[in-house]
Amino acid sequence: MPILAKYTNRVRQGRKRRKLRNIALLPSLLTLGNLVCGFAGIYFAMRAALDSGAGVDAATELTLQSVRIERILPSFLSIGAGLLLLGMVFDMFDGMIARLTRNTSSFGGQLDSLADMVTSGVAPMTLMLVFMMKEFQEINIYLSPLSEHTVGRFAWVTAVVYVACAAVRLARFNVECAENRHDHTRFRGLPTPGAALVVVSYLIWIEQANMLGLEIPVEIAIYSLPSTAVIAGLLMVSSLPYSKIGSVLRGKKPFSVLVAVIFVFGLFWIAKSVALLLGAVVYALSGPTLALILAIRGKPKPNTQTTNKQVNEERGIA
């Protein structure tokens, strides 16, 4: 009997090892694309910081030595922000493709969280600090935890708070999925890509406004950007309910939803940066709004117990 038990355990371990060798290729490649976009966004933020430190004028320096690219992305910070937006697109489609092909797995969920930590956690704060560093040079304020100026320390600490909240948000999501305590109808807390979209779209709006001659006072960027990052971070670790974009667009909806979608697309065609910022802010505020509506109606909290199939379908989206 002991020999048979040892043999059975070895067979089971061998089966588990063989399972780990099989992964969903296409969803994993999309998730890695998300990770690469986040890393590239950090690289271009560093490039902008180097040019700023060397005294290179961004208005006279071609991005990637291409006039065509400069028309769309006039600075290295714009390239970094655009790459983060592309990473969010990869993040949206990897889970969708995994569900359509029925290739959801725990491996995909863990890989997606690691990619989100880079693209939606570290990279947005790197872009924010580099942007603020360029703005602060005009008033001789340096960003550092040891800065002699309170504003410099405040800006740096807010970035740390956001990154820490992103890590806690992703870790909580993974634990809830592993313990079958994840609500498959809504997100609990603002998803990390949604928080990153708020910060990145705000950066794009400020930079493009300055490019178009609509000079935004430095003081607004100094205080509003760190405050936006802190609010987005706190929303991530909150328990506020957030609807899922896929569930909003799926099935039959009221006629007003169609009108709203048409309005958003029209606004995006006219002013892309304004539409991005407006959409990000509206989604970020939808959590408190939905919580208030549920409290007024007195509806009970949705059941958080899910089946293994539902958990696997939701893994990969945090």
N, C-alpha and C positions, 0 to 999 in steps of 0.2 A: 504493500500500500504506500509506504513512504516513497518508493522508487517511482510508482505511478503518479503520485502527487507532484514530485519534482519534474517529471516529464511533462505533465499537463501545464505546470507553471511556465516551463520553458517555451512550450508551444504558444501559450497566450502572450508571453513577452515578445516572441518572434512575430506574432500577428500584429501587435501594437507597433513594433518597429517598422513593419512593412507599411502600415497605415500612415505613419509619419513621412514616409518617402513619397507619398502621392499627394500632390497639391494641385489646386485649380490654377492653371497657367495664366489664362487671360485676366482674371480678376487680380491675381498677384502682380502681374505686370503693370496693370493700371494703378495699383497701390504703390508700387515702386516708382511709377511715374510721378505720383503725388509727392513721394519722398524726394525725388530728384529735383522737382520744381522748388520745394522748400529749401534745399541745399543751395540751388542756383540763386534763389532770391537772397539768401544770406551773402553769397559771394558778391552779387551786384551791389548790395548795401555796403559791403566793405570797399568795393571799388569807388563808390560815391564818397565814402569817408576818406579814402586816400587822396582823391582829387581835391576834396575840400581842404585837407591838411596841407596839400602841396600848393594851394592857391590857384588851382585850375578853375576857370570860369565855365560852369556847366552850359552857359548860353552859347559859347563859342566852340565847345568840344563836341564832336560827333559821337553819338553812341554807337558802338560796334563798327565805326567807320562806314556807316550806311545812311544816306540821306533818306531813303524810304523808311527805314526803321525809326529815324529821328522824327519823322512826321507823326508817327503813331505813338512812339515812346520817346519823348524828348530828353530824358535823363536816365541815368543808371538807376535812380530810385524808382522811376516809372517802370523800367524793365523788371526790377525786383518785385514791384507790386503786381505787375501783369503776370509774372510767373506764379505768384501765390494764388492769383485768381484761377490760373490754369490748373494748379494743383488741387484747388477746391472742385473743379470740374471732374478731374480724375477721381477724387474722393467720392463724388456723387455717383459716378458710373460704375466704380468697381463693385459696390454692394448691389447695384441694380443688375449688373451682368451676372454676378454670382447667384442671385436669386432666380433670374431667368433661366440660367443653365443648371440650376439646382446643384451648385458647387459650393454652397456655404460651408464654412468650417471654423473651428476654433483658431486654427493657424491664421486664417485670413483676418479674423477679428483682432488678434494680437498684433499682426503686421500692420493693420490699418491704424491701430492706436499709436504704434511707434512712429508711423509716417505723419499722423496728425500732430504728434508732439513737436515735430520739426516744422512742418508747414503752417500749422495753425497755432503753435505755441511759441517757439523760439523765434522763427523768422519774422512775424509781424512786429515783435518788440525790437528786433534788430533794426528793422526799417524805421521804426518810430524814433529810436535813440539817435540814429544817424541823421534823420531829418531835423530833430531838435538840436543836435550838435551843431549843424550848419546855421540854424537860426540863432542859437545862443552865442555863436562866435561874435556876432555884431554887438552884443552887450557884455562880452567878456565873462560869460558864465560857463563853467565846465561841468559836464555830466560825470559824476563819480560818487560812490558811497562815502568818500572822504572829502567831497567838495566843500569849500569854505562858504558857499552860498546855499541857502536853504532850498531854493528852487532846483538847483542842480542835484542835490540829494533826493529831493522829492520825485523828480522825473525818473531817476535811476531806480528808486525803490518801487515806484508804481510798475515799472517793467518787470521787476522781480515778482511782485504780487501777481501779475497777470500770468506769468510763466508757471508759478507754483499752483495757481488755481486751475490752469489747463491740465497740469499733471494730475492733480487730485480728481478733476472731472473725468479724465480718461480712466484712471485707476478705479474709481467708483463704478463707472459703467461696466468695466470688465468683470468686477466682482459681482455685480448684480446679474450679469448675464450668466456667469458661472454658477451662481446659486439659484437660478431661475426666479429671480425677483425683479426682472426688468419688465416694465409696462410696454407692451408692443404697440400700443395705440398712440402714445405720446412720448416725448423726451422729458426727462426730469432734469431741469436746468438747461440753460442755453448751450446748444452743441458747440464744440470748439470751432468748427468751420464758420458758424454763424458769428461767434465772437470775433474771430479773425477778420471776417468780412466787414464788420463795423469799423475796426481800426484801419484796415487797408483802404476801404472806400473813402474814409475820412481823409487819409493821407493823399489819395489821388485827387480828391476834390480840392483840397487846399493848394496842391502843387499846380493843378491845371488852372485854377482861378488866378494864381500868381502869373502863370504863363500868358493868360489872356489879358493881363493888365488889371484885373480886379484884385488889387493888392489887399490881402488880409493882414490886419495888424499882427505883429509878432507876439504881442501879449496874448492874443486869442489862442494861437497855436501852443504857446508855452503852457498855459493852464488847462486848456480844453482837451488836448491830446492825452496827457497823463490821467486826467479825470475820466476820460472815456475808457481808457484801458482798465482802470480800477473797476468801473461800473460793469464793463464786459466780463471781467474776471469774477466778480461777485455773482453775476447772473449765471455764470457757468456752474458754480458750486452750490447754487440755490436749489430749492425743491420746486420751483415754479414749473408748471406744465407748458410744454411747447409742442405745437402741432407739427407733424411731419409733412414736408412739401409734397411727397408722393401721395399721402393720404388726402391732402387738400385737393389735388388735381384728379384723383381717381374716383370713378363713379359719377353719378348724376349730381350736379351742383346747381344752386340758384342762378338765375340769369345775371344777377349782379356780379357774380364771380367772373363770368365771361367778360363783362364790361371792364372790370378791374384789370384783368390780364391784358386786354387790348390797350387800356390806358398805360399800363406799365411798359409794354413794348413800344408804344408811341413815344413816351417820355425817354426811353432808352435810346431811340433812334435820334431824338433831337439833342439830348444832353446826357451822354452816357454816364459821366461822373456823378451828376445829380441823381439819376435814376438808381445807380448802384448804392449811393449813400442813403437815399430815401427807402429803398427796399430793405437794406440792412437794418436801419433804425426801426422801421415798422415791424420787422420780424423780432428784433430784440425786445420791443415793447409789447409784443403779442403775448408773451408769457405772463407778465403782471396783469394784463388786460383779461386774459383767459382765466387766471386765478380769481380775479375780482368777480367775473361773471359767474363762475362756479360757486363762489361764496354767496353771492346774492341769491342765486337759484336754490342754494342749499343742497346741491347734488352731492352724493357720497363720492369719495375718492375711487377712481377706477381700480379694478382688481389687478394687482401686480403679479399674480401667479400666472405663469405662462408655461406652455408645453415646451419640450425640447425642440420640436420643429420650429416653433415661433422664435425661440431664443436663437437658433442657428440662422434663421432668416434675418434677424436684426443685427447680428454680429457684423462688424465691419463699418458700422455707422455710430459715431460717438459725438 
